[in-house]
């Protein structure tokens, strides 16, 4: 049985922080790519979604090369007496990296589905690009963006491989629920592992059901505005 719920709080805190980071960065990159028509678009797109297809251990190894004591970011941060590896921020970075492709790809698809006539109408009314994004594009594509956010959160919540390599398994500090499940099963404590599995399934199911209800209402409102 589970008596210490620290891994759950670490997982929720990590997934929430990583989702906030990927939300803003992912939306910015997705909107830029939706409008970018350069020759390198395919290469850039492939690079951005690469963490989605690479094994998590490969991502963790690359992050270690970057943020380790001999990595360029590790050396730079060491000048300010900041260490990333085996800290809580390592769990956030690992979760954000693996969740980013889902946020980016889904949000980009939503932006590309926005009818260009709405954007042209906004330009004739004197809206600049900033106002067009926040007052036209984002509201019309919100169901897709919300879905992207939920997918990113779910992916961050379930991250294991990259987190284990970059942050380790330090109880009360970097041990998330997936890592707790792994070590419980490795130690033969199947009851504890099963209990954690039930908890993470319940949390994930609640998030998905809540998001479906909320985005469904938003989609209905948008459909009325469009006259569908």
N, CA, C and O of each residue as an XYZ file, in Angstrom:
912
protein
N       0.833     -1.207      0.000
C       0.000      0.000      0.000
C       0.866      1.254      0.000
O       2.026      1.225      0.412
N       0.288      2.349     -0.466
C       1.005      3.623     -0.532
C       0.722      4.431      0.722
O      -0.433      4.701      1.049
N       1.771      4.810      1.416
C       1.624      5.654      2.610
C       2.260      7.023      2.420
O       1.895      7.983      3.098
N       3.205      7.111      1.504
C       3.876      8.384      1.209
C       3.479      8.821     -0.190
O       3.849      8.179     -1.173
N       2.726      9.913     -0.285
C       2.231     10.385     -1.582
C       3.145     11.440     -2.211
O       2.737     12.142     -3.137
N       4.365     11.551     -1.717
C       5.294     12.532     -2.272
C       5.519     12.358     -3.773
O       5.529     13.357     -4.492
N       5.700     11.125     -4.283
C       5.874     10.980     -5.730
C       4.714     11.550     -6.543
O       4.920     12.062     -7.643
N       3.492     11.462     -6.003
C       2.341     12.019     -6.717
C       2.430     13.535     -6.777
O       2.185     14.130     -7.827
N       2.781     14.170     -5.654
C       2.888     15.632     -5.650
C       4.029     16.083     -6.570
O       3.903     17.090     -7.266
N       5.129     15.348     -6.573
C       6.246     15.692     -7.456
C       5.819     15.561     -8.907
O       6.140     16.416     -9.732
N       5.093     14.486     -9.224
C       4.627     14.278    -10.600
C       3.681     15.384    -11.041
O       3.818     15.919    -12.141
N       2.725     15.727    -10.190
C       1.760     16.771    -10.545
C       2.437     18.132    -10.694
O       2.137     18.888    -11.618
N       3.354     18.435     -9.773
C       4.072     19.709     -9.841
C       4.959     19.769    -11.078
O       5.035     20.795    -11.754
N       5.625     18.660    -11.365
C       6.499     18.594    -12.540
C       5.703     18.720    -13.829
O       6.058     19.504    -14.709
N       4.619     17.942    -13.942
C       3.805     17.959    -15.158
C       3.170     19.321    -15.380
O       3.102     19.795    -16.515
N       2.702     19.960    -14.306
C       2.079     21.280    -14.435
C       3.088     22.321    -14.893
O       2.807     23.107    -15.797
N       4.260     22.328    -14.274
C       5.300     23.291    -14.658
C       5.769     23.065    -16.088
O       5.923     24.014    -16.856
N       5.993     21.805    -16.441
C       6.427     21.481    -17.806
C       5.369     21.867    -18.825
O       5.701     22.325    -19.918
N       4.100     21.686    -18.480
C       3.009     22.031    -19.398
C       2.924     23.540    -19.611
O       2.694     23.996    -20.730
N       3.106     24.305    -18.554
C       3.101     25.772    -18.689
C       4.222     26.223    -19.626
O       4.021     27.090    -20.476
N       5.396     25.629    -19.462
C       6.531     25.980    -20.313
C       6.254     25.610    -21.762
O       6.446     26.427    -22.663
N       5.800     24.377    -21.989
C       5.556     23.931    -23.358
C       4.361     24.644    -23.986
O       4.292     24.774    -25.208
N       3.415     25.110    -23.158
C       2.250     25.818    -23.684
C       2.671     27.080    -24.423
O       2.287     27.289    -25.574
N       3.453     27.911    -23.769
C       3.835     29.179    -24.381
C       4.877     28.997    -25.489
O       4.761     29.598    -26.557
N       5.881     28.177    -25.236
C       6.895     27.943    -26.269
C       6.287     27.189    -27.437
O       6.542     27.519    -28.595
N       5.487     26.178    -27.137
C       4.873     25.375    -28.193
C       3.934     26.175    -29.064
O       3.936     26.011    -30.284
N       3.124     27.046    -28.460
C       2.210     27.880    -29.240
C       2.968     28.850    -30.132
O       2.616     29.042    -31.295
N       4.011     29.460    -29.579
C       4.791     30.422    -30.361
C       5.440     29.748    -31.566
O       5.382     30.263    -32.682
N       6.056     28.593    -31.330
C       6.722     27.869    -32.416
C       5.698     27.335    -33.410
O       5.926     27.385    -34.618
N       4.576     26.824    -32.917
C       3.534     26.282    -33.797
C       2.950     27.366    -34.694
O       2.729     27.134    -35.883
N       2.699     28.545    -34.136
C       2.129     29.639    -34.932
C       3.125     30.118    -35.982
O       2.758     30.430    -37.114
N       4.388     30.169    -35.583
C       5.415     30.580    -36.538
C       5.544     29.553    -37.672
O       5.641     29.926    -38.840
N       5.545     28.272    -37.327
C       5.670     27.232    -38.342
C       4.428     27.149    -39.226
O       4.532     26.801    -40.402
N       3.258     27.464    -38.677
C       2.029     27.431    -39.472
C       2.066     28.479    -40.578
O       1.404     28.324    -41.604
N       2.841     29.551    -40.374
C       2.918     30.628    -41.355
C       4.234     30.642    -42.125
O       4.394     31.404    -43.077
N       5.169     29.800    -41.710
C       6.483     29.773    -42.356
C       6.424     28.949    -43.642
O       5.880     27.845    -43.657
N       6.976     29.486    -44.698
C       6.944     28.806    -45.994
C       8.334     28.614    -46.591
O       8.471     28.413    -47.798
N       9.352     28.675    -45.759
C      10.716     28.528    -46.244
C      11.047     27.100    -46.666
O      10.307     26.161    -46.374
N      12.169     26.960    -47.357
C      12.578     25.642    -47.854
C      12.945     24.676    -46.733
O      12.849     23.460    -46.893
N      13.356     25.216    -45.623
C      13.796     24.364    -44.506
C      12.650     23.933    -43.607
O      12.890     23.374    -42.537
N      11.400     24.182    -44.017
C      10.263     23.886    -43.149
C      10.208     22.414    -42.749
O       9.971     22.091    -41.585
N      10.425     21.535    -43.701
C      10.365     20.103    -43.399
C      11.449     19.671    -42.423
O      11.198     18.866    -41.527
N      12.659     20.209    -42.597
C      13.769     19.856    -41.712
C      13.508     20.379    -40.295
O      13.719     19.672    -39.310
N      13.046     21.627    -40.215
C      12.762     22.219    -38.906
C      11.653     21.453    -38.200
O      11.737     21.179    -37.003
N      10.604     21.107    -38.961
C       9.488     20.359    -38.381
C       9.950     19.001    -37.868
O       9.543     18.567    -36.790
N      10.796     18.335    -38.638
C      11.315     17.037    -38.213
C      12.147     17.144    -36.944
O      12.076     16.280    -36.070
N      12.932     18.204    -36.850
C      13.755     18.407    -35.652
C      12.886     18.663    -34.434
O      13.192     18.191    -33.339
N      11.791     19.418    -34.621
C      10.929     19.778    -33.503
C      10.144     18.580    -32.949
O       9.869     18.518    -31.751
N       9.792     17.646    -33.809
C       9.030     16.488    -33.344
C       9.927     15.279    -33.049
O       9.433     14.205    -32.707
N      11.235     15.459    -33.182
C      12.166     14.352    -32.952
C      12.040     13.733    -31.562
O      12.096     12.508    -31.449
N      11.871     14.526    -30.494
C      11.732     13.898    -29.168
C      10.534     12.960    -29.046
O      10.488     12.134    -28.134
N       9.569     13.077    -29.952
C       8.391     12.220    -29.899
C       8.687     10.817    -30.422
O       8.001      9.862    -30.059
N       9.700     10.690    -31.269
C       9.997      9.389    -31.878
C      11.275      8.756    -31.331
O      11.493      7.556    -31.496
N      12.111      9.549    -30.687
C      13.331      8.996    -30.111
C      13.021      8.249    -28.819
O      12.094      8.620    -28.100
N      13.781      7.207    -28.517
C      13.607      6.527    -27.223
C      13.895      7.511    -26.077
O      14.821      8.316    -26.176
N      13.121      7.452    -25.009
C      13.348      8.366    -23.881
C      14.765      8.313    -23.329
O      15.289      9.328    -22.869
N      15.394      7.134    -23.371
C      16.760      7.030    -22.864
C      17.730      7.829    -23.726
O      18.710      8.371    -23.215
N      17.466      7.905    -25.021
C      18.302      8.708    -25.912
C      18.149     10.187    -25.566
O      19.130     10.929    -25.515
N      16.909     10.604    -25.330
C      16.660     11.992    -24.946
C      17.357     12.301    -23.626
O      17.971     13.356    -23.471
N      17.259     11.373    -22.678
C      17.921     11.569    -21.393
C      19.426     11.673    -21.539
O      20.064     12.484    -20.868
N      19.996     10.858    -22.412
C      21.443     10.895    -22.637
C      21.857     12.238    -23.247
O      22.857     12.829    -22.841
N      21.081     12.711    -24.220
C      21.386     14.006    -24.848
C      21.286     15.132    -23.813
O      22.129     16.028    -23.783
N      20.268     15.080    -22.981
C      20.111     16.104    -21.939
C      21.270     16.057    -20.949
O      21.705     17.093    -20.447
N      21.769     14.851    -20.669
C      22.935     14.730    -19.794
C      24.157     15.374    -20.429
O      24.949     16.025    -19.748
N      24.308     15.191    -21.739
C      25.426     15.817    -22.446
C      25.328     17.337    -22.406
O      26.340     18.037    -22.380
N      24.091     17.837    -22.401
C      23.889     19.295    -22.409
C      24.019     19.895    -21.014
O      24.693     20.909    -20.831
N      23.374     19.271    -20.033
C      23.299     19.850    -18.689
C      24.272     19.219    -17.687
O      24.353     19.658    -16.540
N      25.005     18.197    -18.115
C      25.999     17.597    -17.228
C      27.147     18.548    -16.933
O      27.229     19.632    -17.512
N      28.024     18.145    -16.038
C      29.099     19.039    -15.621
C      30.063     19.373    -16.748
O      30.762     20.385    -16.695
N      30.101     18.519    -17.776
C      30.960     18.788    -18.926
C      30.197     19.337    -20.129
O      30.804     19.638    -21.157
N      28.880     19.471    -20.014
C      28.065     20.019    -21.093
C      28.144     21.528    -21.132
O      28.488     22.168    -20.138
N      27.822     22.104    -22.296
C      27.962     23.553    -22.427
C      27.006     24.305    -21.507
O      27.370     25.346    -20.960
N      25.777     23.789    -21.328
C      24.846     24.439    -20.407
C      25.245     24.171    -18.956
O      25.097     25.035    -18.092
N      25.747     22.972    -18.705
C      26.197     22.637    -17.361
C      27.334     23.532    -16.910
O      27.344     24.015    -15.778
N      28.298     23.754    -17.803
C      29.422     24.634    -17.476
C      28.959     26.077    -17.298
O      29.423     26.784    -16.403
N      28.041     26.504    -18.162
C      27.542     27.882    -18.071
C      26.804     28.108    -16.752
O      27.036     29.109    -16.074
N      25.923     27.185    -16.388
C      25.158     27.328    -15.149
C      26.039     27.185    -13.918
O      25.743     27.755    -12.868
N      27.137     26.415    -14.048
C      28.053     26.249    -12.918
C      28.711     27.567    -12.546
O      29.096     27.769    -11.394
N      28.842     28.474    -13.526
C      29.405     29.793    -13.231
C      28.534     30.564    -12.252
O      29.019     31.452    -11.550
N      27.245     30.225    -12.202
C      26.312     30.874    -11.284
C      25.948     29.961    -10.108
O      24.990     30.208     -9.375
N      26.746     28.898     -9.955
C      26.550     27.924     -8.879
C      25.174     27.254     -8.970
O      24.510     27.025     -7.960
N      24.766     26.949    -10.201
C      23.488     26.290    -10.449
C      23.743     24.901    -11.027
O      24.498     24.749    -11.987
N      23.119     23.907    -10.447
C      23.228     22.530    -10.929
C      21.847     22.021    -11.319
O      20.878     22.206    -10.582
N      21.762     21.385    -12.468
C      20.484     20.874    -12.965
C      20.340     19.376    -12.728
O      19.289     18.914    -12.284
N      21.384     18.620    -13.021
C      21.319     17.161    -12.933
C      21.010     16.728    -11.495
O      21.589     17.241    -10.537
N      20.081     15.769    -11.370
C      19.648     15.209    -10.084
C      18.968     16.255     -9.185
O      19.078     16.211     -7.960
N      18.272     17.183     -9.825
C      17.454     18.144     -9.085
C      16.032     18.075     -9.628
O      15.771     17.443    -10.652
N      15.100     18.751     -8.909
C      13.718     18.754     -9.360
C      13.581     19.403    -10.728
O      12.752     18.989    -11.539
N      14.398     20.422    -10.982
C      14.323     21.083    -12.289
C      14.713     20.147    -13.425
O      14.296     20.342    -14.567
N      15.503     19.143    -13.116
C      15.847     18.143    -14.134
C      14.606     17.370    -14.556
O      14.449     17.036    -15.731
N      13.720     17.082    -13.595
C      12.474     16.391    -13.940
C      11.602     17.271    -14.830
O      10.944     16.780    -15.747
N      11.602     18.570    -14.555
C      10.801     19.499    -15.364
C      11.342     19.584    -16.785
O      10.576     19.540    -17.748
N      12.662     19.707    -16.920
C      13.270     19.816    -18.244
C      13.010     18.559    -19.066
O      12.643     18.643    -20.238
N      13.200     17.392    -18.449
C      12.961     16.136    -19.162
C      11.510     16.022    -19.597
O      11.228     15.633    -20.731
N      10.584     16.362    -18.698
C       9.161     16.279    -19.027
C       8.780     17.274    -20.107
O       7.987     16.951    -20.992
N       9.333     18.482    -20.049
C       9.007     19.506    -21.038
C       9.515     19.122    -22.428
O       8.833     19.352    -23.427
N      10.699     18.543    -22.491
C      11.282     18.166    -23.785
C      10.453     17.083    -24.469
O      10.187     17.166    -25.668
N      10.044     16.067    -23.708
C       9.285     14.976    -24.326
C       7.836     15.378    -24.605
O       7.194     14.799    -25.482
N       7.311     16.367    -23.865
C       5.927     16.798    -24.075
C       5.807     17.846    -25.171
O       4.735     18.017    -25.751
N       6.897     18.547    -25.459
C       6.842     19.638    -26.431
C       6.307     19.228    -27.802
O       5.460     19.939    -28.344
N       6.763     18.110    -28.393
C       6.265     17.760    -29.733
C       4.753     17.609    -29.811
O       4.151     17.985    -30.816
N       4.128     17.066    -28.770
C       2.671     16.912    -28.781
C       1.984     18.271    -28.743
O       0.993     18.492    -29.438
N       2.513     19.175    -27.933
C       1.948     20.527    -27.869
C       2.125     21.239    -29.198
O       1.188     21.845    -29.716
N       3.319     21.163    -29.742
C       3.633     21.859    -30.989
C       2.824     21.324    -32.161
O       2.199     22.095    -32.888
N       2.832     20.016    -32.348
C       2.204     19.415    -33.520
C       0.688     19.605    -33.508
O       0.094     19.930    -34.536
N       0.067     19.404    -32.359
C      -1.391     19.536    -32.261
C      -1.818     20.988    -32.391
O      -2.797     21.289    -33.074
N      -1.088     21.898    -31.740
C      -1.419     23.318    -31.835
C      -1.215     23.836    -33.252
O      -2.005     24.645    -33.737
N      -0.176     23.382    -33.908
C       0.061     23.810    -35.290
C      -1.076     23.382    -36.199
O      -1.524     24.157    -37.044
N      -1.548     22.148    -36.032
C      -2.679     21.680    -36.815
C      -3.923     22.523    -36.580
O      -4.679     22.801    -37.510
N      -4.131     22.933    -35.316
C      -5.291     23.773    -34.993
C      -5.165     25.147    -35.641
O      -6.149     25.681    -36.152
N      -3.969     25.723    -35.627
C      -3.762     27.039    -36.228
C      -3.968     26.993    -37.746
O      -4.512     27.928    -38.334
N      -3.533     25.912    -38.365
C      -3.646     25.790    -39.820
C      -5.085     25.585    -40.278
O      -5.394     25.768    -41.456
N      -5.971     25.204    -39.352
C      -7.378     25.000    -39.696
C      -8.203     26.280    -39.614
O      -9.365     26.289    -40.019
N      -7.622     27.353    -39.100
C      -8.358     28.614    -38.984
C      -8.592     29.196    -40.373
O      -7.662     29.300    -41.172
N      -9.810     29.566    -40.652
C     -10.178     30.152    -41.948
C      -9.440     31.473    -42.152
O      -9.542     32.387    -41.333
N      -8.698     31.560    -43.249
C      -7.915     32.753    -43.526
C      -8.744     34.005    -43.715
O      -8.233     35.114    -43.560
N     -10.027     33.846    -44.049
C     -10.872     35.018    -44.257
C     -11.049     35.817    -42.973
O     -11.194     37.039    -43.011
N     -11.037     35.114    -41.816
C     -11.154     35.813    -40.531
C      -9.912     36.675    -40.283
O     -10.001     37.791    -39.770
N      -8.773     36.135    -40.656
C      -7.520     36.875    -40.466
C      -7.480     38.096    -41.378
O      -7.079     39.182    -40.959
N      -7.896     37.913    -42.622
C      -7.912     39.035    -43.563
C      -8.887     40.114    -43.103
O      -8.613     41.307    -43.234
N     -10.024     39.687    -42.564
C     -11.000     40.657    -42.064
C     -10.421     41.448    -40.892
O     -10.651     42.652    -40.770
N      -9.668     40.760    -40.031
C      -9.051     41.446    -38.898
C      -8.009     42.458    -39.357
O      -7.871     43.527    -38.763
N      -7.273     42.116    -40.425
C      -6.276     43.047    -40.951
C      -6.928     44.305    -41.509
O      -6.409     45.408    -41.342
N      -8.071     44.133    -42.173
C      -8.774     45.303    -42.719
C      -9.297     46.215    -41.623
O      -9.524     47.404    -41.850
N      -9.491     45.650    -40.415
C      -9.945     46.443    -39.270
C      -8.790     47.089    -38.516
O      -8.992     47.759    -37.503
N      -7.573     46.878    -39.022
C      -6.412     47.513    -38.417
C      -5.723     46.717    -37.334
O      -4.880     47.264    -36.623
N      -6.053     45.424    -37.177
C      -5.407     44.607    -36.153
C      -3.971     44.302    -36.571
O      -3.706     44.007    -37.737
N      -3.051     44.375    -35.619
C      -1.684     43.952    -35.904
C      -1.564     42.445    -35.665
O      -2.520     41.806    -35.224
N      -0.389     41.880    -35.956
C      -0.211     40.433    -35.849
C      -0.446     39.927    -34.424
O      -0.993     38.841    -34.232
N      -0.037     40.706    -33.435
C      -0.218     40.317    -32.038
C      -1.698     40.201    -31.693
O      -2.138     39.216    -31.101
N      -2.453     41.222    -32.072
C      -3.894     41.213    -31.780
C      -4.619     40.144    -32.579
O      -5.574     39.542    -32.089
N      -4.174     39.904    -33.800
C      -4.802     38.866    -34.630
C      -4.644     37.499    -33.978
O      -5.573     36.691    -33.969
N      -3.455     37.249    -33.432
C      -3.227     35.945    -32.799
C      -4.102     35.769    -31.565
O      -4.792     34.759    -31.430
N      -4.075     36.754    -30.661
C      -4.765     36.605    -29.387
C      -6.271     36.783    -29.479
O      -7.007     36.206    -28.680
N      -6.746     37.574    -30.442
C      -8.173     37.885    -30.500
C      -8.911     37.155    -31.626
O     -10.142     37.130    -31.644
N      -8.173     36.567    -32.555
C      -8.819     35.870    -33.668
C      -8.365     34.404    -33.747
O      -9.168     33.481    -33.605
N      -7.065     34.216    -33.978
C      -6.559     32.866    -34.221
C      -6.721     31.964    -33.001
O      -7.254     30.860    -33.111
N      -6.266     32.428    -31.843
C      -6.324     31.580    -30.650
C      -7.753     31.223    -30.234
O      -8.014     30.053    -29.952
N      -8.692     32.176    -30.182
C     -10.069     31.788    -29.823
C     -10.682     30.780    -30.792
O     -11.401     29.875    -30.370
N     -10.401     30.930    -32.093
C     -10.986     30.021    -33.075
C     -10.344     28.636    -33.039
O     -10.978     27.643    -33.396
N      -9.101     28.573    -32.612
C      -8.396     27.292    -32.585
C      -8.303     26.719    -31.176
O      -7.585     25.746    -30.948
N      -9.029     27.319    -30.226
C      -8.862     26.942    -28.825
C      -9.134     25.470    -28.530
O      -8.375     24.885    -27.757
N     -10.159     24.829    -29.088
C     -10.348     23.392    -28.784
C      -9.105     22.564    -29.109
O      -8.725     21.677    -28.346
N      -8.477     22.862    -30.250
C      -7.263     22.143    -30.612
C      -6.106     22.464    -29.691
O      -5.339     21.577    -29.319
N      -5.975     23.731    -29.319
C      -4.911     24.136    -28.402
C      -5.122     23.501    -27.030
O      -4.166     23.060    -26.392
N      -6.381     23.455    -26.577
C      -6.684     22.823    -25.287
C      -6.342     21.340    -25.329
O      -5.800     20.795    -24.368
N      -6.658     20.690    -26.445
C      -6.323     19.273    -26.596
C      -4.809     19.076    -26.569
O      -4.310     18.123    -25.972
N      -4.088     19.979    -27.218
C      -2.626     19.910    -27.217
C      -2.077     20.054    -25.810
O      -1.129     19.365    -25.434
N      -2.669     20.948    -25.034
C      -2.227     21.168    -23.658
C      -2.445     19.929    -22.804
O      -1.581     19.554    -22.012
N      -3.600     19.294    -22.965
C      -3.898     18.078    -22.198
C      -2.957     16.943    -22.593
O      -2.480     16.202    -21.734
N      -2.694     16.807    -23.875
C      -1.762     15.773    -24.335
C      -0.370     16.009    -23.768
O       0.310     15.071    -23.353
N       0.048     17.279    -23.756
C       1.366     17.606    -23.213
C       1.422     17.285    -21.721
O       2.418     16.747    -21.237
N       0.356     17.615    -20.995
C       0.316     17.333    -19.560
C       0.365     15.830    -19.311
O       1.103     15.363    -18.444
N      -0.416     15.082    -20.066
C      -0.453     13.633    -19.890
C       0.912     13.005    -20.184
O       1.353     12.094    -19.483
N       1.571     13.506    -21.232
C       2.901     12.977    -21.576
C       3.921     13.325    -20.507
O       4.769     12.504    -20.159
N       3.838     14.549    -19.983
C       4.758     14.963    -18.925
C       4.515     14.162    -17.651
O       5.456     13.812    -16.938
N       3.257     13.879    -17.374
C       2.902     13.123    -16.166
C       3.441     11.701    -16.226
O       3.817     11.137    -15.199
N       3.481     11.124    -17.408
C       3.918      9.739    -17.547
C       5.369      9.565    -17.937
O       5.807      8.440    -18.178
N       6.127     10.645    -18.005
C       7.528     10.551    -18.414
C       8.352      9.719    -17.433
O       8.215      9.844    -16.216
N       9.214      8.865    -17.994
C      10.002      7.961    -17.154
C      11.484      7.934    -17.537
O      12.347      8.291    -16.736
N      11.767      7.507    -18.768
C      13.146      7.232    -19.164
C      14.080      8.421    -19.073
O      15.122      8.341    -18.423
N      13.720      9.528    -19.719
C      14.578     10.716    -19.710
C      14.704     11.288    -18.303
O      15.768     11.772    -17.916
N      13.604     11.229    -17.533
C      13.623     11.729    -16.161
C      14.580     10.923    -15.297
O      15.343     11.490    -14.516
N      14.541      9.605    -15.433
C      15.400      8.742    -14.632
C      16.873      9.007    -14.924
O      17.698      8.986    -14.011
N      17.209      9.254    -16.186
C      18.598      9.473    -16.556
C      19.101     10.848    -16.129
O      20.249     10.986    -15.709
N      18.254     11.855    -16.235
C      18.692     13.216    -15.930
C      18.500     13.577    -14.461
O      19.335     14.269    -13.879
N      17.408     13.114    -13.858
C      17.095     13.505    -12.485
C      17.327     12.389    -11.471
O      17.418     12.658    -10.273
N      17.423     11.148    -11.927
C      17.606     10.047    -11.011
C      16.333      9.714    -10.258
O      15.241     10.132    -10.644
N      16.480      8.962     -9.188
C      15.339      8.569     -8.360
C      15.658      8.898     -6.903
O      16.021      8.023     -6.116
N      15.515     10.163     -6.566
C      15.796     10.618     -5.204
C      14.469     10.791     -4.480
O      13.716     11.708     -4.806
N      14.156      9.934     -3.501
C      12.866     10.028     -2.789
C      12.650     11.419     -2.192
O      13.533     11.990     -1.552
N      11.454     11.938     -2.423
C      11.115     13.245     -1.890
C      11.656     14.402     -2.689
O      11.425     15.558     -2.335
N      12.388     14.114     -3.783
C      13.011     15.183     -4.565
C      12.774     15.027     -6.057
O      12.272     15.947     -6.703
N      13.127     13.876     -6.612
C      12.975     13.669     -8.055
C      12.207     12.394     -8.396
O      12.001     12.096     -9.572
N      11.784     11.644     -7.390
C      11.086     10.385     -7.671
C       9.621     10.644     -8.011
O       8.818     10.956     -7.131
N       9.282     10.513     -9.283
C       7.909     10.687     -9.739
C       7.163      9.361     -9.641
O       7.751      8.340     -9.285
N       5.878      9.376     -9.954
C       5.071      8.153     -9.865
C       5.583      7.055    -10.798
O       5.733      5.919    -10.349
N       5.862      7.344    -12.096
C       6.382      6.270    -12.958
C       7.663      5.651    -12.424
O       7.857      4.440    -12.523
N       8.545      6.479    -11.855
C       9.788      5.954    -11.299
C       9.503      5.138    -10.044
O      10.135      4.106     -9.815
N       8.552      5.598     -9.230
C       8.174      4.854     -8.034
C       7.593      3.494     -8.400
O       7.853      2.501     -7.721
N       6.807      3.449     -9.473
C       6.249      2.175     -9.945
C       7.363      1.222    -10.369
O       7.343      0.036    -10.040
N       8.324      1.757    -11.095
C       9.436      0.926    -11.589
C      10.225      0.310    -10.447
O      10.484     -0.893    -10.449
N      10.608      1.125     -9.471
C      11.431      0.613     -8.384
C      10.631     -0.264     -7.426
O      11.187     -1.170     -6.805
N       9.326      0.000     -7.303
C       8.499     -0.871     -6.473
C       8.397     -2.258     -7.095
O       8.493     -3.267     -6.397
N       8.202     -2.302     -8.407
C       8.109     -3.598     -9.086
C       9.462     -4.313     -9.111
O       9.523     -5.535     -8.977
N      10.556     -3.542     -9.285
C      11.887     -4.142     -9.278
C      12.224     -4.725     -7.903
O      12.936     -5.723     -7.790
N      11.690     -4.072     -6.856
C      11.949     -4.565     -5.507
C      10.987     -5.655     -5.057
O      11.060     -6.123     -3.921
N      10.097     -6.055     -5.934
C       9.165     -7.122     -5.597
C       7.946     -6.666     -4.821
O       7.136     -7.493     -4.401
N       7.800     -5.361     -4.624
C       6.647     -4.828     -3.885
C       5.516     -4.561     -4.878
O       5.237     -3.414     -5.229
N       4.877     -5.633     -5.320
C       3.878     -5.520     -6.371
C       2.606     -4.811     -5.893
O       1.933     -4.146     -6.680
N       2.282     -4.953     -4.610
C       1.093     -4.262     -4.080
C       1.266     -2.744     -4.177
O       0.340     -2.029     -4.560
N       2.444     -2.271     -3.831
C       2.722     -0.835     -3.904
C       2.717     -0.365     -5.350
O       2.170      0.693     -5.661
N       3.323     -1.146     -6.232
C       3.353     -0.780     -7.652
C       1.933     -0.722     -8.209
O       1.584      0.204     -8.941
N       1.120     -1.713     -7.860
C      -0.262     -1.741     -8.346
C      -1.055     -0.557     -7.807
O      -1.874      0.019     -8.522
N      -0.816     -0.190     -6.548
C      -1.512      0.952     -5.952
C      -1.163      2.235     -6.682
O      -2.037      3.061     -6.947
N       0.121      2.406     -7.012
C       0.534      3.600     -7.763
C      -0.072      3.609     -9.161
O      -0.432      4.667     -9.677
N      -0.184      2.446     -9.768
C      -0.787      2.353    -11.102
C      -2.249      2.795    -11.057
O      -2.703      3.539    -11.927
N      -2.975      2.341    -10.055
C      -4.380      2.738     -9.899
C      -4.495      4.253     -9.715
O      -5.377      4.892    -10.288
N      -3.591      4.817     -8.910
C      -3.618      6.258     -8.650
C      -3.348      7.050     -9.919
O      -4.067      8.005    -10.213
N      -2.329      6.671    -10.673
C      -1.967      7.434    -11.876
C      -3.037      7.286    -12.955
O      -3.275      8.224    -13.715
N      -3.686      6.120    -13.034
C      -4.786      5.934    -13.979
C      -5.959      6.829    -13.601
O      -6.575      7.451    -14.467
N      -6.267      6.894    -12.314
C      -7.382      7.725    -11.843
C      -7.127      9.201    -12.132
O      -8.023      9.911    -12.589
N      -5.915      9.657    -11.867
C      -5.574     11.063    -12.126
C      -5.654     11.367    -13.614
O      -6.227     12.380    -14.014
N      -5.086     10.501    -14.427
C      -5.081     10.712    -15.875
C      -6.499     10.700    -16.441
O      -6.837     11.512    -17.302
N      -7.323      9.777    -15.955
C      -8.707      9.683    -16.425
C      -9.492     10.938    -16.046
O     -10.288     11.441    -16.840
N      -9.270     11.439    -14.840
C      -9.946     12.663    -14.408
C      -9.565     13.833    -15.301
O     -10.430     14.614    -15.698
N      -8.288     13.964    -15.622
C      -7.819     15.068    -16.460
C      -8.434     14.987    -17.853
O      -8.869     15.999    -18.403
N      -8.470     13.783    -18.423
C      -9.003     13.608    -19.772
C     -10.504     13.896    -19.813
O     -10.977     14.601    -20.705
N     -11.246     13.358    -18.857
C     -12.702     13.562    -18.825
C     -13.029     15.035    -18.621
O     -13.897     15.580    -19.303
N     -12.340     15.681    -17.688
C     -12.575     17.105    -17.424
C     -12.269     17.949    -18.659
O     -13.023     18.864    -18.993
N     -11.154     17.638    -19.339
C     -10.783     18.417    -20.526
C     -11.784     18.199    -21.658
O     -12.098     19.133    -22.396
N     -12.283     16.976    -21.797
C     -13.278     16.707    -22.843
C     -14.562     17.494    -22.602
O     -15.153     18.028    -23.540
N     -14.987     17.563    -21.356
C     -16.198     18.313    -21.026
C     -15.989     19.804    -21.276
O     -16.863     20.480    -21.818
N     -14.827     20.309    -20.879
C     -14.561     21.741    -20.985
C     -14.375     22.173    -22.439
O     -14.949     23.168    -22.881
N     -13.551     21.397    -23.186
C     -13.324     21.743    -24.587
C     -14.585     21.542    -25.411
O     -14.784     22.235    -26.409
N     -15.450     20.596    -25.010
C     -16.713     20.401    -25.717
C     -17.592     21.626    -25.634
O     -18.229     22.010    -26.615
N     -17.629     22.249    -24.455
C     -18.400     23.479    -24.299
C     -17.796     24.612    -25.111
O     -18.520     25.395    -25.727
N     -16.474     24.700    -25.113
C     -15.803     25.746    -25.885
C     -16.048     25.561    -27.381
O     -16.265     26.530    -28.108
N     -16.012     24.294    -27.837
C     -16.221     24.018    -29.257
C     -17.636     24.385    -29.676
O     -17.847     24.909    -30.769
N     -18.597     24.112    -28.816
C     -19.984     24.466    -29.123
C     -20.137     25.967    -29.249
O     -20.854     26.447    -30.126
N     -19.467     26.718    -28.376
C     -19.528     28.178    -28.421
C     -18.906     28.703    -29.690
O     -19.449     29.617    -30.311
N     -17.765     28.138    -30.096
C     -17.088     28.567    -31.309
C     -17.930     28.236    -32.534
O     -17.986     29.026    -33.477
N     -18.588     27.073    -32.531
C     -19.432     26.679    -33.661
C     -20.587     27.655    -33.831
O     -20.972     27.969    -34.958
N     -21.140     28.134    -32.730
C     -22.228     29.106    -32.816
C     -21.738     30.416    -33.418
O     -22.436     31.050    -34.208
N     -20.514     30.816    -33.030
C     -19.949     32.051    -33.571
C     -19.741     31.923    -35.074
O     -19.992     32.863    -35.827
N     -19.281     30.751    -35.501
C     -19.032     30.519    -36.928
C     -20.328     30.324    -37.708
O     -20.339     30.407    -38.936
N     -21.417     30.064    -36.989
C     -22.685     29.855    -37.648
C     -22.903     28.455    -38.138
O     -23.752     28.212    -38.995
N     -22.102     27.481    -37.571
C     -22.244     26.068    -37.968
C     -23.331     25.381    -37.158
O     -23.590     24.193    -37.353
